[in-house]
Amino acid sequence: VALLGFAAQDKQDDIVQLKDNSILVGKLTKVDDAGIKIELKGGGGTVERAWADLTPYCVYRIKSARIDAKDAKAHWDLAEYCAANGLYSNATTEYDKAAELDKTMADKIAKRKTEIRNEEARTRCEDAKKLIADRKYEEAAKALHYVIEKFVDTNYAAEAKKEVAKVAEEIKKENEAKLKELEAKAKAKEDAKTKKA
């Protein structure tokens, strides 16, 4: 949605999103180990930013566009960056590219993909638990059901099932409390009518 405002931008423009949610538009003039340099569109000058200032997906997008497509180690390193920054599907893509280029990495990559799959499931469970703590039960239930459906091969699917049961119990308690509150209000209203009569 945020990028809709850039519909009028040239297709050749580079768009860099920073962690503070600001966006830089222009031409990347330097990409190195330290970060990027971008010449801002419209004569806005040149800005340098460290990789740590950019959103992880933006870093991935920039690096993946410039990676040596035939370098298995480069794909491995980019996959590791993605895994460390919660970009699990991008990590899987890069691991697959590395395995395709270097068959000797297949076992190592298979093990690593299993690890990041478990990490993604764990992260999603933890996020759901935070939603439960914030009493956002409907959102938590959706997140937990996603883990149950998509990560059935992990230990976190069983954990998610237990959490769903807890969420159902909490929703039931909330509904019972609301019902009692409504019944008490209705009774108070009825008592007030009886006293007037």
Disulfide bonds with the S-S distance in Angstrom:
none
